[in-house]
Amino acid sequence: MTLVNQLKLYIPKFLTQKKTIVLFFALVLFFCAFFVVVYRPLGLLNPPPVLRLLNYRFYSLILVAIGLLVFGVSRRFLFLAQKRVDMRLQHYFIWVGVEFLVLVASISAVAWSINQDENLILPVLVGRVTVDIIVLLAMPYIVTALVFLLQQKRIEIASLTNQLLENHSSAIDSGRDDVLQFYDKGGRLVFVTKRSNVLYIEAADNYTVIHYISADKEDSLVLHNSLKNIAETFSSQGMVRCHRGFLVNLANVRYMRKEKDGLVLEISYCERLIPVSKTYAQEVVQQFAN
């Protein structure tokens, strides 16, 4: 992609997010403070009489405050503009360029009005202010760029991770049978089996009991997790909530019949009849008929 085409791309949301602007502003403020402490005042070549009663650093603080005010107003309008219109990179660079020129002009004007050196030449003062502002803003821009690149790398890693998980899921789904992985509340993997092996899952207070086929007979496993969590996890894998306390695998339901207390399900390898409450009856009937 050519440079011209890159400039026509929309700017990343990261550049105009409130947290990015706050980060940049904080960095500018930090480097301004550092600048005032270790460096001579912005645009100040010779100590004018007005500054003999004041400290050089106080002079710098005045200029820094003006610069921060200009910068804050500019970035506030940039934030509002981006919310209304999707800006392109070329527009962003133009904005930053104009912002820089306004900073140079405003700080130079104040420095010129304070300096009383008759030999001071305005272009020299403007040149010095320009260099000082470039020095001040270089590190904040570099740090912001590094944070942006780090964020992009994290997004790429997350995307690759999701892709690997999707590929893994596809590989499992392409097999002869689905695999169900059961985790406890702490996120630890406890039990893995083929979906066709699961008969039904029963609620037991803060636990659930998984009833499954083992060696051609029913077996069970107690899991520290709620039935609600398990139902949400496996809702798309043929596991259906039929009762407040039961989740059934429709693939192992032999038949459904009406009894005095309502519908019941007969499960393969299981002598127990699983009740179907009125709340879930319609959904169970529909999915069982499909």
N, C-alpha and C positions, 0 to 999 in steps of 0.2 A: 504494500500500500504506500503510495507516494505521500510526501509531506502535506501537499495541498489537500488530499483526500482525508488525511488524519485530522487536519484542522477543522474539517467539516463534520467530524464526529461530535456527538453530544458529550458534554463534559461529565465525568463521573460524579454521581451524587455526593461522593465523599468530600469533594472540594468545597461544596456549598452547604454541607451539613452544619448544624449549629455547634456540635461538639468539635468539628474541625476548625471552625472559625475561633471558638474559644481557645483551643489548643494553640493556634497560631498567634492569637493575641497575647496569650500568657508567655509564649516564647519571646515575642517581640518585647514585652515588658521586662522579662528577665534580662535579655541582652542589652536593653536600654540601661537598666540599672548597672549592669557590669560595665557598659560603655562609659557611664558617668563617673564611676569609681576609678577606673584604671586608665581612662583616655581623656584627653583634653576636650573641652566643650565643643559642641557642634558649631562649625563655621567660625570659631573664635581664633583669630590669628594673633592679635596683640591685646593685652588687657586694657579696655577703654576705661576712662575715669569713673563711669557709672558703676563699674564692677569692682572698684577698689573698696567699696563699702559692702559689697556682696561677695559671696563665694562663687568661684567658677562653676561649681557643681550646681548651684542654684540656677545659674544661667542655663546650664544644660537641661535641667529639669523643666524649665519653661518651654524650651524648644521641643523636648521629648513629649511633654503634655500636649502641645499643639499637634505634633505628628501623630500621637495616639488618638487624638480626637478626630483628625482627618481619616485615619485608618479605620477607626470604629464606625464612623458614619458611612464610609464607603462599603465596608463589609456588611453592615446592616442592610443597606440598599441592595447589595448583591444577593443576600439571603432572600429578601422579599422578591427580587426580580426572578430568581430561579424558581420560586414557588409558583409564579404565574406563567413563566415561559421557560421551556427547555433550552438552555443556552448551549451553543457549540463552543468548541475549544478556541476558535478564532475570536469569538466574542469575549471569552474569558481572558485571553491574553491582551486584548485591546483594553478591557476593563482594568487589568492589573497595570498596564502601561500608563493609562490616564491617571490612575491612583498614584503611581510613582511620581508623575510630573506634578500633580497637585501637592504632594508631600514636599518635593523639592522647592516648589514655588512658595508655599506658605512658610516653610521653615527659613528659607532664604530671606523672605521679606521681613520676618521678625528679627533675624540675626542682623540684617542690614540696618534696621531701625535702632537696634541696641548698640551696635558697634559705632564708635565715634572716631575711629582711625581715619584721618583724612586721606591717607595713602592707600586705603583699602579699595581695591577694584572690584566692582560687582561681579563680573564674570569669574574672577578668582574665587570669590566667596561662594557663588553658585556651584562652581566645580568642586570645592571642598565639601559643601553640603551634600552634593550628589554622591561623592565617594563615601562619605560617612553613612548615608542612608543605605547604600549598597552593602557596606560592611555590616550594618545592623540587621538588614533583612536577609542576608545570605543564609545564615544558619537556620533561622525559622523556616525558610523555604526548603532547605535541604532536609531538616528533620521531618517536616510535613510530608515531603516526597518519600522518605524512607518509611514512615508510618503507612502511607498509602500502598507502597510496594509490599510491605509486610501483610497488610490486610488482603491484598490481591492474592498473595501466596497462600494465605489461610483459606481463601475462597476456593482456589484451585485444588488445594489438598482436600477440602471438604467435598468438592465435586468429584474428585477421583475416588474418594472413599465411598461416596454414595453409588458411584458407577460400579465399583467392585462389589458392593453389597447387592446391587440390582442384578449383576451378572451371577453372583452366587445364588440369589433367589431364583433366577431364571434356570440355572443349572439344576436346582432342586426340583422346580416345577416341571422341568422337562423329563424327569425320571418317571418311573412307573407309579410312584405314590408320593404324596406330599409328606413333608416331615414337620412335626409340631415340636417346638422348643418351649419348654415351660421354665419360667424364671420366678424366683421368690420376690418378696417386696424389696429386698436389698439389691435386686438386679443380678443375682447370681443364677447361673444356669444349673437347674436341678435335674431335669428329666427331658429326654429326647426320645421320640417314638414316631412311627408312621401314623398318619392320620387315620388310616383304616383300623389301627389297633385300638384307638380310643373309643370306648363305649358311651360313657357319659361322665359328667363332672358334677360333683355334689358340694353344696356350700356347707361349711361347718364353722360357724362364727367367723373368726378372722382367718380361717384356714379353708382349704378346699380339698376334696378327696377325688383323685383322678382314678376312674375305673377303666381298666384297659385289658386287652387280651395278652396273656402270657402263657406259652405252651398249651395253646388251645383251651384255655380256661380263664375265667375272670380273675383279675388281680387288682390291687389298689395301691395308691401312693398318696400320702398326706403332703400337701404343699402349703407353705406359708404365703398365701396370696389370696386376694378376694375374688369371688366368682365374677364380679362386675369387671374387674381388670382383665380376666381371662376371656370373658365374653367379647370385650371390645377388641382384644388382640386377635382372636380367631373368628371374627364375625364373617369374614370373606372366605373362610376355608371349610364351610359346611357345618360348623358348630353353631347350633341354634339354641337360644334361650327359650325354654318351654315353661319355665316356672321360676318363681322367685329363688328357689333353692336348687335348680337343676339346669344344666347345659347338656344337650345331647348331640351326638354325631349322627346326622340323618342317614349317613351311608350304612349305619348298622341298625337302623330301625326296621324291624320286620313288618310291623303293621301298626295301625292306629285304630282304636275302637272306642265307642261311646259306652260309658258305664254310668251308674247312678250318680256318682259324684262328678262326672265330667269325662273328658277325653283322657285316655292313658296310652302310653307307648310301650310296645314290647321290644326289647333290645336283644340282639344276638348275644349268646353266651351268658345271658343274665336272666335269672328267674324273677327279678324284681320288676314290677310295672312302674314306669315313670309317669307321674301326673302332668297334665297340661292345664295350666290355669287359663281363665277366660281372657286375661290380659294378653297372653301370647298365642292364643288358640288360632286366630286368623293367620298370623304370620307362619306358624308351624305348618298349618294345613296347606298354605300356598307353596311353601318351599318343599314340602314333602311331595306335593303333586307334580312339581317340576322335574 
